[in-house]
Amino acid sequence: MTTLLIYDNMGCVYLQVRGSYRIPQGEIQYIEIEIPEGKILKSIDTTTTQHIPLYEDLPISESDILKQQLTETQNILTEFVDMKYNMLLTT
């Protein structure tokens, strides 16, 4: 979804609007962008003629961290059970 950004000459974003909006007229600086999936807007680089939005990754949620830890624990447990099973077969 297109997002309208209102920002100052230093690249500090003051307003983000999605959906229905009116494009500013006059001296207000704005840019319309599509924010990529998994990113958040950090600021606007105003050092170039064409101002560029700067993004950063969304922080990993606690739920996602726990899912990663659970998957790693399950993998380790599976390897351990396989190792014990193979030891029983060879004895």
NORSULFEN-V688317 format. One record per backbone hydrogen bond with DSSP energy under -0.5 kcal/mol. CO is the residue of the C=O (numbers start at 1). NH is the residue of the N-H. If there is no record, write none. Layout:
<<CO & NH> <CO & NH>>
This chain:
<<1 & 35> <2 & 19> <3 & 5> <3 & 33> <4 & 17> <5 & 31> <6 & 14> <6 & 15> <7 & 29> <8 & 11> <11 & 44> <12 & 8> <15 & 6> <17 & 4> <29 & 7> <31 & 5> <33 & 3> <33 & 35> <34 & 36> <36 & 39> <38 & 58> <40 & 56> <43 & 54> <44 & 46> <45 & 52> <49 & 51> <52 & 45> <54 & 42> <54 & 43> <56 & 40> <61 & 65> <62 & 66> <63 & 67> <64 & 68> <65 & 69> <66 & 70> <67 & 71> <68 & 72> <69 & 73> <70 & 74> <71 & 75> <72 & 76> <73 & 77> <74 & 78> <75 & 79> <76 & 80> <77 & 81> <78 & 82> <79 & 83> <80 & 84> <81 & 85> <82 & 86> <83 & 87> <84 & 88> <85 & 89> <86 & 90> <87 & 91> <88 & 91>>
